[in-house]
Amino acid sequence: MPSIDSVKVAVRVRPFSQREKNSGSKCVISMHSRTTTTIQDPKNPEHVKTFTFDLAYCHRKSKEGHKIHEEMMAKIFPNLVETRNAQIQAA
């Protein structure tokens, strides 16, 4: 029988779209650890907010997609297949 886990929240910073690259957009999100993310106000660079998640993934690291699957999806997928109380949300 699979173990019962609590809710886990992960965040992934996506790569810039071509439109964002073409317009010279600046990344205002920094990842300082596997759980800590900061967001800088682009209009006021001294204004920074820090957020803590169970896991944080950065698009700049080439193997992050595999880590997301291994660390998050693979653990709950059996419960999804067996129609247990499991849910994946993406925004």
Secondary structure as GFF3:
##gff-version 3
##sequence-region A 1 91
A	DSSP	beta_strand	10	13	.	.	.	ID=ss1
A	DSSP	alpha_helix	18	22	.	.	.	ID=ss2
A	DSSP	beta_strand	29	31	.	.	.	ID=ss3
A	DSSP	beta_strand	36	41	.	.	.	ID=ss4
A	DSSP	beta_strand	44	52	.	.	.	ID=ss5
A	DSSP	beta_strand	55	58	.	.	.	ID=ss6
A	DSSP	alpha_helix	64	68	.	.	.	ID=ss7
A	DSSP	pi_helix	69	73	.	.	.	ID=ss8
A	DSSP	alpha_helix	74	81	.	.	.	ID=ss9
###
